Amino acid sequence: MLYRSHVMVCGGTGCTSSDSDKVAERFTEEIKKAGLDKEVLVVRTGCFGLCELGPVVVVYPEGVFYSRVKPDYVPEIVEEHLLKGRPVKKYLYGESVTEKAIKPLEETPFFRKQKRIALRNCGIINPEDIREAIAFDGYRALAKVLTQMTPKEVIEEVKKSGLRGRGGGGFPTGVKWEFAYNQKETPKYVVCNADEGDPGAFMDRSILEGDPHSVLEAMAIAGYAIGANHGYIYVRAEYSLAVKRLKIAIEQAREYGLLGKNIFGTGFDFDIEIRLGAGAFVCGEETALLNSVMGRRGEPRPRPPFPAVKGVWDKPTIINNVETFANIPPIILNGAEWFSSIGTEKSKGTKVFALTGKVNNTGLIEVPMGTTLREIIYEIGGGIPNGKKFKAAQTGGPSGGCIPAEHLDTPIDYDSLINVGSMMGSGGLVVMDEDTCMVNVAKFFLEFTVDESCGKCAPCRIGTRRMLEILEKITSSKGEEGDIEKLEELAKTIKATALCGLGQTAPNPVLSTIRYFRDEYEAHIKEKRCPAGVCQALLRFYIDPDKCKGCGICAKNCPVNAISGKPREPYVIDQDKCIKCGTCIEKCPFGAIYKK
């Protein structure tokens, strides 16, 4: 059936948690009441990207973008927009509305500089209906490689494209596939790493929720290329919606003959299983992940041998993450030259980032490699809220580093990020403003690493804990001269001796913050002062006598009786008793209490 309009309601995790299901149900009800159910179709899709503005609804063919939609808004949208053709401006995304016209989704500042390849179908198709995936070229690339290309030709095409792994290390994908292809031992395996553990990262989850068939198709292509007949998707159990849609997609693909035996009548067999992870960050490391897939303890092992030689069940295995696989079908369909024309000389294609933190437009973005940090934060991200100054951006999660304002014009690619002391990682991008304490940021990421270390090797198990203890000293006003040098020495030793990538990169947030914000460390140690006013132990709370009315509300609410005074006279705070909980600031109706 042909419809004149499609109402696309975001069904990603973010919007679902904001009741987008109820919004979709209300649209279906109201459209039927208006007698439009033969003309307008409601589609639940994957993530559009602007996660903060959910629930998101986009009406096509106009591309009109409604944000923060509540079920109560739906009758008016149906009546005015779908029935009378007048979009309801008060519910539209603000940046899409101008005096002269309403901009379609793709012309808003958030989307204008993006180029969607891995995210091409997210927000466009119903991820639970294989027919929609097929309508948008799903499984066409698989048909092409099985009927027109040899395995060697597939690998050469991926190599020529310049695609590098999007999961952290940036290893050339085609070269990895070639290693496995050259192994004589069988059977071989294809593994998808969907164990996305970086704080603030949700790229892989969104692709699995919005376009699972692209990953299944790419894994089958990889299986054909290296000579494998079986694949595993290792996904954390917390991603319940992604797991649900993966299961549906696998069953549908089997039903359509796109997974299983004799695919496209070519004699090629390939099937996929899901393995659920328990949320251990270390299982994002490929050898630890393989152990977990086999039901063993998720600990890394020394390399070589690499997984392409000895992986699952000690057989040749390739491992790529979700985003890497999502790029494969477009490369096969459009050609290596098309993909390699995007990006920079050594970093081809696009990269998906989870843009979070102190930035106006938080969400999921995909930009060509080489896009600068400034473009991402100020043009796509809409700048820093409340007129605050940009201080740093953290890329690469716990394995990455902090990039200061002086490097805002750094192009985002593998080599440029390494040169400034960070890394691409899986794609987390956390923006920080002037109110962020960089010592505290380093402590936060090291706390995460210490908690997630598997404990197998001493440098990571013991060394990172010693580093964390020093940072805790510094942020609790007990720092000493020489602590910075101890941190640097420990960091270099851990990087050189840890067993796996988690330990080797764990010191990066500390080293990068020392490199660019050493003055903050010194202020904490020498002056017992936190310049950003974040570290509680280094704060002092004061009452401004000119603003204090002597009402006593602060004293009544202080949990340790640190505030005293007489009615209608300025109160004072006993610094020795004060536990710096901030209750007094929160309760004061006159704004008379401040921290310094």
N, C-alpha and C positions, 0 to 999 in steps of 0.2 A: 504494500500500500504506500502511496506517495503522500507526504504531509507537507503543508505549506510552511510550517514552523516547527522547530525543535526546541524544547525547553531542557537545557542541560543543567542538571543539578549535581553539584560535586558530591561524590560518594567516597572521598578519601577519608582517612582516619581523622584529620583535623576537623573537617566540616561535619562528619558523622557525629563527633563528640559534641557538636553544637546543634544537634537535632536536624541535620539536613534530610534525614529520612522522613521526618514529619513534614518538612517543607515539600518534599517530592510527593508524598501522599496527598497533601492538601491541594497541590497543583492538579493532580489526577482527578480529585473529587470536583474541584471548581471548574475544570475544563469540561468535564462530563456534564455538569449542571448547565453550563453555558452552551451546550450542544456543539462543542468544538472537538470532541474526541476523535472524529474522523479527519480532522484538519491539523491538529496539533498533537505532537507526541512528546511525552515526558521521558527523558533518558537520564539514568543515574550513571555518572561517569567517574573517572579518576580525578586526581588533583589538578587544578588549574594553575596553581603556583602561589597565588596571593593568600596564603593560609590564614594570616591574621584577620582577613576580612570575611571569613566564613560565617554562616553558610553562603556559598557563592552560587549564583544562578546566571547562566548566559543564554540569551534567546537568539537563535539563528533563524533566518539568514542574516539578520542585521548585525549580530555580534554584540548586542547590547548587554552590558555587564552590571548585574545587580549584586550588591554586597550586603553582608550581615542581614540576610533575609530571614524574617520570622514568619511562622505559619499565618499569623494575622495579616501580613502584608499581601498574601497571595490573592484573595478575592479582588482587591483593587488592581493588581497587576494583570489578572486575567481579564477583568472588565475593560480597563483602559488600554492596555497594550495589545493583548491577544485578540480582543474583540473589536476595539475601535482604532487600533494602530497608533496609539499615543503612549510611548514609554513614560513610566512614572518616574520623573526626575529625582524626586526626594529619596528614592531607594537606590539610585544608581551609584556606582563607584565614582567618587568625587572627581578624579582626574580624567574621567571620560566625558564630563559635561563641560561645554564651553558656552559662551553667549550665543554663538551662531549655530552650533550643531552638537550632536552627541557622537563622540568618537567610538568606533568599534573597538573591541578588545585589543586587537593587534596594534592599534595606533596609540595606545596609552604609553606613557613614559616607561612603565614597568616592563612592557612587552616589546617595545619598539626596537631595542638593541639586542634582543634575544634571537637566537637561531635554534629552533628545536629539532633535534635529530633523535637523541635517546628518548626525549619526552614527547615525540611527535604525535602520539595518539592519546596521551593523557589529557583528559578533559574533552576529548573528541568522541570516543567510542564508549559503549557499554562493555566493561571488561568481562562481564559474565555471559556475553553472547559472542560465540566464535564467528558468527556470520558477519558481525560488524568488523571484527578484526580482518576477516578475509576481504571485506569490501574496501578496506584501506590497505590493500596489498599484503595482508598477512599470509605467510607460507608461500608467497610467490618466489621469494629468494630461495627457499628450500627446493621448490620445484625446479628452479633454474639450475642449481648445482647438481641435483640428482640426474637431470636429463641432458644437460649441456656441458658440464665441467667435470674434469677429473679431480680427485682429492688434491693432487699437487697444484693444479690451477687455482683451486680455492685458496690454498695456503699462500700462493704467490700474490693473489689479489689482495689478501689481508695484509701481507708484508708491504706491498706497494702503497697501500693506503696510509701507512705510517701510524696506524692505530696503536696506541700504547695502553697498558692496563690502567683502568680508572680506579683501582682499589687502593693505591698507595705507592707502590714501587715504581710504576710507570714502565714496566718491562714491555718490549715490543711484542704485541699479541701474536703476529704471524710467526715470529721466531720461536716463541714458546710452542705453538702448534707444530712447527716443523720438527722440533726436538722429539715430540711424542710420535709424530708420523714416522720418523726414522728408526724408532725402536721396533725390534722384531718380536718381542715377547707379547703375548696376548693372554687374556682379553685386555682391552684398554678402556679407560673411563673418562667421562667429562663431568666436571664438578662446577656448580655455580655457587660462589661465595656470596650469600645474602645475609651474612652475620654482621650486620651494621651496628658497631658498638660505640662509635665516636659520640661524645656528648654534643647534642645539637644537630646531628646528621640524620637525614631521613630521605635521602635520594633513592636508594635501592627500594625501600619500602613503597615509595610512591609509584615507582615503575611497576613493581609487582602488583600493586593494587589497581593501577590504571591501565596497564597493557601487558598482562602476563604472557600472552601468546608470542610477543616479540622475543622473550627470553627462551621459551620452549623451542621456537623455530631456530634461534641462533645456536642453541645447544645441539640440536639435531644436525645443523650444518657443521658444527665443530666435530661431532661424532663421525660424520661422513669423511671429513677432511683427515682425521688422524686414524680412522679405522676402528672406532669404538661403537658399541651397540647399546651402551647403557650410560645413563647420567643420573647424578644426584644434585638436588637443590638443597643446600644447607641453609636453613632460615631460622632465625630465633623464634621461639614459641610465643614471645610477647606480641609478635606481628600477626595477631589472630585474623585480621581482615585480609592481609596478604596471603596467609596460609589458606584461608577459605577460598579465595579467588584462584589461587594456584591449583587447588584440588579440582575446582570446577573446570578450569582451563585444560588440565591434563585429561580429565574424563571426556571433555568435548573433543579434544584433539584425537584421542583414541577412537572415539565414535566416528569421526570423519576420516579415519585412516591416515592421519597426519603424524601419529605416533604409533608404535607397535610394529607389526610385521609387514614387510613388502610395501613400504611407503611409496606412493605414486606408481606402483607396479614395477619398481626398479630392482626389487630384490634386496633393498637396503632395509635393515631392521634397526629401530632405535626406540627405547622407552626411558622414562624418567621416574624416579622416586623422590619423595620429599623426606629429608631428615631434619628433625627439629632440634635446635640448639637450646641450651639452658641459660643463655645470656652471658657466658663468660667472654670477656673482651679478648682474651688471648686466643680464642678459637677463630678470630679473624685472621690470625697468622696461618698460612696455608698448611704447614705440616701438623700444627695442632688441630686444625679443622679436619684434616684427613683422619687423624686418630679418633676424633669424635664421631665422624661418619661411620667408622668401623666399630663404634661402641666402646672405644677405649678412653682412658683419661685424656682430656684435651691438653696435652703438653707438646711443645715443639720438639723437634729432633734436629740434630746437626745436619747441615747440607754442605756438600753433596753426600749422597745422591739426591738430586732434585726430583720433585714429583713427576716430571715428564719422563723420568727413568723408573723411579719406584714411588708410586703414590698409593692409591687405595688398594688394599690387599697386596701391596708390593708390586703392583702392575703399573705400566705407564699411564699417567693421568695428567690432564690439563685442568687448571683451575683459573677461572676468570670471574670477576664480580658481575653483578647485575647490569650495571651501566655499560661495561665493556661489551657484554653480549648484546645489549639493546642496540648497539651501533652496527652490528654485523649485517643484518638484513638490508639496511639502506646502502651499505658499501657494496654488497653483491648486486643489488638492483641498479644502482647509479654509477658504479665503477669507482675504482681506487683513485683515479685522477680527480673526480668530483670531491671526494672526501679530503684528499691531500691538498686541495686548493683552499681549504678552510683552515684557519689557524696560523701557526708560525712555522719556521723551517724545521724545528725539531719537535714541535708539539702540534700535531695535526688534529683537525676536527674541533669539536666543542667540548665543554665541560659543564656538568651539572653541579650547582652549589646549593647548599642549604644556607640561605642568608638569614642570620639571626642576630640577636643582641640589640645594641643601641642604634637602631636604624628604623626609619619610618615604615618602609615596605619590607616586612619580613616574609620569607617564603622560599619557594623553590624556583631557581632560575637556571637557564642553560644559555651559555654565551660562547662565542668563538674563542679559542685559545688566543692569548695575546691581548684580550680586553684588559684594560688597566683596572687596578683596584679603585681608583677615583671614579671611573665610569660606573662600576658596579655599585659603589656606596652612594654616590651623589646623583646619578642619573636613573639607574634602575631602582636603587634602594630608596631614593627620595631624600637622602641626607640624614643628619643626626637630629633626633627629636629635641624639642625645647631650646633650640638655638645653641646647644652645647657644642664644644669643639671635639673633633675626632682625635682620638689618642692612639689607638692601635687596632689592628685586625689580626685575629688568630686563625690561621689556616692549618689544616692537617690534623685537627683534634689533638689528643694527648701526645701524639708523635710529632706535631708540628711546632711552629714558633710564632712569635708575635711580631707583626710588621708595623713600624711606627709611621707617623705622618710624613716624615721625610722621604718615605718610599711609596707614597700614594700613587705615583705614576708608574709603578712597577707593572709590567705586563704579566698577566696571570698565565704562566706556563711552567712546565716542570723545572727547567734550568734556572729561570729567573727567581723563582721562589727559593730554590736551594741557595742561590747566591746571596740572598738577603737573610739567610738563617732559618727559613721555614721549609715547608714542603706542600705539595698538592694534597697528599692523602686521599681520602675518599671523597672529600668535597665539603666538609664543614667550614663555614666562614662566619666567625663570630666578631661582631663589630663592638668596640669599646670606646667610651667617651671620656672626658676629663675627670669624671668622678670615679674612675676605675683605678684601683691600686694594683700595679703590675706585680708586686711581690705576692700579693694575695692571689692573683691569677695563676702565677707559677705554682703556688702552694696547692690551689684547687686541682690543677691537672696532675700534679705529682701525687696528691691524695688518691686520685682516681687510679693512677698507674700502680701504686702500692697495693691498693685494694684488689686490683685485677691481676696482679702478677701471679703466675702459676707456681712460683717458688722453686722451679727446677734448678735454676742456676744461681749461684751466690751473688754475682754482680747485680742482678736485678732484684733478687729477694732481699739482700742485705743493703746493697749500695743505695737503692732508691729510698729505702726507709731512713738511712742515715741523712740523706739529702733532705727528706721531709722534716726530720727532727731539727735540722739547722734552720729551715724556713719557719717552722713553728716558733723557734726561739726568736727569730728576727721579728716576726709579726706580733709577738707577745711582750715586746720591750726588753728582751733579754739578749739581744744580739750583741756580738763582740767583734772587735777588730780582728780581721783574718777570716771571718766566716764566709765572705764572698769568695776568697781564694780557695777555701776548703770545698765550697760548692763546685767551683770550676774544676778542681782537681778530681773530685769524685765523678763529676759528669764525664770528663774525658776518659777516665778508667772504665766506667760502665759502658760507654759507647764502643770502646775497643774490645771489651771482653764478654759482653752479654751474649747469650746463646742465640736469641731470635730478634726479630725486628722490634718487638714491643720493648725489650730492654735496651736495645741499641739506640732507640729514638726517644726513650723516656726522658732523658735530660734536656731535650730540645727546648721546651718552654722555659726552663730555668736559664739555659745559656742565652737564648734570644732576649729575654727580659734583662739579664745582666748586661748584655751587649748594648742595648739601646736605652735602658732605663737604670743604669748603675747609680745615678744620683738618688733614685728612690730607695734603693737598698741602703745607700750610705745615710740617708735621712733617718731611716728606721733604726740603724745601728748607732750612729754617732749622736743624733739629735733626739732620739726616741720619739720620732714624729712620723706620722703617716700623711704625706702631702695630699692624698686624695680624701683623707678623713674616713677611711673604711675600717682599718684595723682597730678593733674595740679597745684593746689594751693600751693603745697609744692615744686615745681620745681623752678629752676633758670636756665636761658639760658645765656651762655657765648660764647664769641668769642676768639678763640685761636690766639693771635697776631702773632705767628710763621707761622700759616697757612693762615691767612687772607691776601689777595692780594690788599685790598682796592678798589675792583671793584664797590662796592655800590649796588650790586643786592639785597642784603638783605634789605637795607634801602628803596629801591624803592618798595619792595613788602610788607614791614611791614604795616599792616592796621592801626596802631595807632602811627606811627612815633616814635617808641621807640629806633630806631637805628640811630646813627649819626657818622660822621667821615669825613676825608678828602681823596680825591682820592689818591690811591697808598700808603695809610697809614692804619694801623689796625683800624677797626671800633669798637665801644663799644655799649653796650645795657644798656638803662636806666631801672633798675629793677623796679622802681616805676610805669613806664608807661607800661611795658611789660605785655601782657595779656596771654602769654604762649600758643599761638595758634600753634606754631611749623612751621609756614610758612617760617621763615628764614632758618631753618634747611633743609627744603624741597628744597628751591631755591638755596642755596649756592652750587656753582659748585666745591668748593675746600674742602668740609667737615670741614670747619673751625669753625662751630658752634655746640655746644654740650649742652646737658642739664644735670643738676646735682641735 
